[in-house]
Amino acid sequence: MTRRDLLRSMAAAAAISAAEAMFPGILFGAAGSPGTGAAELTPSDGGVTWRKTPCRFCGVGCGLLVGVSNDRAVAVKGDPASPVNRGLCCVKGYHSVMALYGKDRLTRAMVRKDGKLVPVPMKEALDLIASKMAETIKAHGKDAVAMYGSGQWTIPDGYVASKLMKGAIGTNNLEANARLCMASAVTGFMTSFGLDEPMGCYDDIDHADVFVLWGNNMAEMHPVLFSRLLERRLKNPAVKIIDLATRWTRTSMAADRSILFKPQTDLAIANAICHEIIRTDAVHEVFVRDHVSFHEGKTHIGYGLEDKFTFKDEPKTIDLARYRELLADYSVEKVEALSGVPARELRYLASLYADPKKKVMSLWCMGFNQHTRGTWINNLVYNIHLLVGKIATPGNSPFSLTGQPSACGTVREVGTLTQRLPHGDVTEEKARKLAAEIWGVPVERIAAKPTYHTVEMFRAVDRGDIRFLWIQVTNPMVTMPKLRRYRDGLRKDDRFIVVSDVYPTPTTDVADVILPSAFWIEREGMWGNSERRTQHFERMLPPPGEAMSDTWQMIEVARRLGFEKLFPWSEATHIQEIWKEYRRFQAGPEHEMAPYEELRRRPGVMWPFVNGKETKWRYNGQYDPAAKAPFDFYGKSDHRAWIWFRPYEAPPEVPDAQYPFWLNTGRVLEHWHTGSLTRRIPVLHQAVPAAYVEVHPNDARRLNIVNGGRVRLTSRRGTLILPAQIDGRARPPEGQVFVPFFDESYLINELTLDAFCPISGQPDYKKCAVRLERA
Amino acid sequence: MPIKSYLAYPVRGRSDELAAALRRLSGCQVFAAVNRDVLVLVTDTPHEAADEALQGALADIPTMDALALVAGIGDAIIDSEATPAGAHQEGPHDPA
């Protein structure tokens, strides 16, 4: 099959998908059966076989059908059988398989010799990794080796990483890039409900009357899910979409109302809504009395700017009266002055949540999570829903969206974070005992104390506390905040860096060993999306050259380290065997996972999966087999959801005379994260070939900046020159600029600050101060 | 735009005739839906002039009720390698 054949097939797939969106259930070809996810075109279509997989990109988890012919992926269409996307894809999904075929795919292992990376046989590279790991542990202790993975890891990748690092070696030096995107969502869930991940699901969209998008440009970041919101409104004109954000975007354009607020003041806005709900006697008194408890924690909790920063909250139980007193500073009038949002808009927002006839869905993603008070703002949105009893029922849903295909499935559920195990925290004796029993290791080997979250882990590499770091499926030399410090740290002479990836990146540039990875459908795996849906994909294609799955790379190294007995599986069946072992951790009605055979058969299965049935709404006795009452927040020992008083606190760095602009960073529709995949897809690259800085036209006029002209951005940490964009796809308010981070040629994280939420450890990429000049 | 895909809608009840007419044209590939009156048409022409000529021929088919363009892939994309110029270049990645 030629490149031209592939492009022709993709054009056909785009049209077939469009037809499927317009005519649900449409069939093309005698053998076609989209409803089973096993559609095939007629033989005249070139013998293409269609197989199901979740999309490679974001956390929505769209189901795709990939057309395969002669060991090559030739086409993509949305899977009509997938309840997530119902046959639709976004522009990234439609072009996803082209990411398999970039001409600079890594196909051979590379080892740095005399300062240069040279190709070596895979076996030699794996031998070297194992010997360096063993040597480092012997010389510096087990906490001198670390692994840094990803929300793009498959569930088996994450499971093997956890077993290797925590069960075999005995260190908690395991982190993943989801710390940079989802950690505050996790700590938000844990502190409010005692268990991670949403209570609702995407079906909530089909029931809600109001959608409040908190700092979330869904039209670009979760386009297929956003189309479901638009479809809901199209069918029900009374439905309202409210965009609450710090800059005007495509989402604002599509929304019924756009409300702009000053950075960080979402904390105050959420409190103002709660204040107004209480002031207008709109509290759902029965729900609150029976299912909620009130708490406050420490304040002035810091920002983690110094190495070895630690924080431990001290929750105190309070009552509604005390909570009301604490909210006294958050009247709509006071918050108008702080946030810039008119009091009437704040009252309007409160009235939407308070109206007993309206079902309300709140949605958020990085705006909340990448926040120095990320845990708090997650708590605060739950507070609103809990006060009015709008939670865990169809259409009433605070819903945390995710950015990667398996930030939930792998990082959060398998627990590839320093403090986590596949079930529970390392600090819990019961969790360590369960892990030791399933893994067949002495319980004492599993360390009871977390070590470093991501920022601290890279600081530890810089300091030399960590000497060996293995990075898989992620590109931290683009994504780490205050990047220069961490890049210089990894480049130090006595550090040994291993990078497993599919393409060269700024991270492979700092590697001592590069392992070529099998990509997506070149191996078997599972991912878990934002709505607790686990999706299986099979190996459809042979990986190029010596490329090997990340799972098998780790197993090979583990065996070389002497842990053969812990990793006994055969290459042919290891994914099935790993799944079987992993399921033991999640047994029980609170988190039961579907059997392997069910995952192979269905376009994803939501957990808890009990007696052959998915659980769409947790904590609700009508739907959730683990709930013992109409509402039962069983994650907390008091079986109540926790309302936390969390105040507004300013960020650590705000604009001043020297650095008068806010810098916000993020993504664009066409590119995914650091662009290492989407920049190799010609259609997407040509659509947005380079990063830029969005500037408000008044600021541009004042500073003599023209559209496309060069602009110098300077923060206390670095300088970057890049082209200006004025009134392009989005417009920041005056005094703010926005830069996307997908382009490795413009490393915006040279400028960002490595401040983080003290509870979650997640950095804030949305706020720091910069100076803006015409270059 | 040498490669394009369309949804082609036949005059009511004349789907088979439309499919046959399209298949007779050079550079056309047709996928007919089996349970709806709609066809997917993919055209592949060597250059813009041929594409324009084909457009004219499509417009002349009497059994065609409507034709909606879904995707178009131009010469620059077809001729480009899978790795665009913007992909990784090893270097220090230092800011300006």
Boltz contact constraints between the chains, C-beta under 6 A:
constraints:
  - contact:
      token1: [A, 7]
      token2: [B, 3]
      max_distance: 6.0
  - contact:
      token1: [A, 7]
      token2: [B, 73]
      max_distance: 6.0
  - contact:
      token1: [A, 7]
      token2: [B, 78]
      max_distance: 6.0
  - contact:
      token1: [A, 8]
      token2: [B, 3]
      max_distance: 6.0
  - contact:
      token1: [A, 8]
      token2: [B, 42]
      max_distance: 6.0
  - contact:
      token1: [A, 8]
      token2: [B, 44]
      max_distance: 6.0
  - contact:
      token1: [A, 11]
      token2: [B, 3]
      max_distance: 6.0
  - contact:
      token1: [A, 11]
      token2: [B, 5]
      max_distance: 6.0
  - contact:
      token1: [A, 11]
      token2: [B, 42]
      max_distance: 6.0
  - contact:
      token1: [A, 11]
      token2: [B, 71]
      max_distance: 6.0
  - contact:
      token1: [A, 11]
      token2: [B, 73]
      max_distance: 6.0
  - contact:
      token1: [A, 12]
      token2: [B, 5]
      max_distance: 6.0
  - contact:
      token1: [A, 12]
      token2: [B, 40]
      max_distance: 6.0
  - contact:
      token1: [A, 12]
      token2: [B, 42]
      max_distance: 6.0
  - contact:
      token1: [A, 14]
      token2: [B, 5]
      max_distance: 6.0
  - contact:
      token1: [A, 14]
      token2: [B, 70]
      max_distance: 6.0
  - contact:
      token1: [A, 14]
      token2: [B, 71]
      max_distance: 6.0
  - contact:
      token1: [A, 15]
      token2: [B, 5]
      max_distance: 6.0
  - contact:
      token1: [A, 15]
      token2: [B, 7]
      max_distance: 6.0
  - contact:
      token1: [A, 15]
      token2: [B, 40]
      max_distance: 6.0
  - contact:
      token1: [A, 15]
      token2: [B, 70]
      max_distance: 6.0
  - contact:
      token1: [A, 16]
      token2: [B, 40]
      max_distance: 6.0
  - contact:
      token1: [A, 18]
      token2: [B, 70]
      max_distance: 6.0
  - contact:
      token1: [A, 19]
      token2: [B, 7]
      max_distance: 6.0
  - contact:
      token1: [A, 19]
      token2: [B, 38]
      max_distance: 6.0
  - contact:
      token1: [A, 23]
      token2: [B, 36]
      max_distance: 6.0
  - contact:
      token1: [A, 26]
      token2: [B, 33]
      max_distance: 6.0
  - contact:
      token1: [A, 26]
      token2: [B, 36]
      max_distance: 6.0
  - contact:
      token1: [A, 27]
      token2: [B, 34]
      max_distance: 6.0
  - contact:
      token1: [A, 27]
      token2: [B, 35]
      max_distance: 6.0
  - contact:
      token1: [A, 28]
      token2: [B, 31]
      max_distance: 6.0
  - contact:
      token1: [A, 28]
      token2: [B, 33]
      max_distance: 6.0
  - contact:
      token1: [A, 101]
      token2: [B, 82]
      max_distance: 6.0
  - contact:
      token1: [A, 102]
      token2: [B, 82]
      max_distance: 6.0
  - contact:
      token1: [A, 102]
      token2: [B, 83]
      max_distance: 6.0
  - contact:
      token1: [A, 103]
      token2: [B, 81]
      max_distance: 6.0
  - contact:
      token1: [A, 103]
      token2: [B, 82]
      max_distance: 6.0
  - contact:
      token1: [A, 103]
      token2: [B, 83]
      max_distance: 6.0
  - contact:
      token1: [A, 104]
      token2: [B, 83]
      max_distance: 6.0
  - contact:
      token1: [A, 504]
      token2: [B, 88]
      max_distance: 6.0
  - contact:
      token1: [A, 505]
      token2: [B, 88]
      max_distance: 6.0
  - contact:
      token1: [A, 506]
      token2: [B, 93]
      max_distance: 6.0
  - contact:
      token1: [A, 509]
      token2: [B, 90]
      max_distance: 6.0
  - contact:
      token1: [A, 679]
      token2: [B, 86]
      max_distance: 6.0
  - contact:
      token1: [A, 679]
      token2: [B, 87]
      max_distance: 6.0
  - contact:
      token1: [A, 680]
      token2: [B, 83]
      max_distance: 6.0
  - contact:
      token1: [A, 680]
      token2: [B, 87]
      max_distance: 6.0
  - contact:
      token1: [A, 682]
      token2: [B, 77]
      max_distance: 6.0
  - contact:
      token1: [A, 682]
      token2: [B, 80]
      max_distance: 6.0
  - contact:
      token1: [A, 682]
      token2: [B, 84]
      max_distance: 6.0
  - contact:
      token1: [A, 683]
      token2: [B, 77]
      max_distance: 6.0
  - contact:
      token1: [A, 685]
      token2: [B, 84]
      max_distance: 6.0
  - contact:
      token1: [A, 685]
      token2: [B, 86]
      max_distance: 6.0
  - contact:
      token1: [A, 689]
      token2: [B, 86]
      max_distance: 6.0
  - contact:
      token1: [A, 718]
      token2: [B, 95]
      max_distance: 6.0
  - contact:
      token1: [A, 719]
      token2: [B, 95]
      max_distance: 6.0
  - contact:
      token1: [A, 720]
      token2: [B, 95]
      max_distance: 6.0
  - contact:
      token1: [A, 721]
      token2: [B, 96]
      max_distance: 6.0
  - contact:
      token1: [A, 747]
      token2: [B, 93]
      max_distance: 6.0
  - contact:
      token1: [A, 750]
      token2: [B, 95]
      max_distance: 6.0
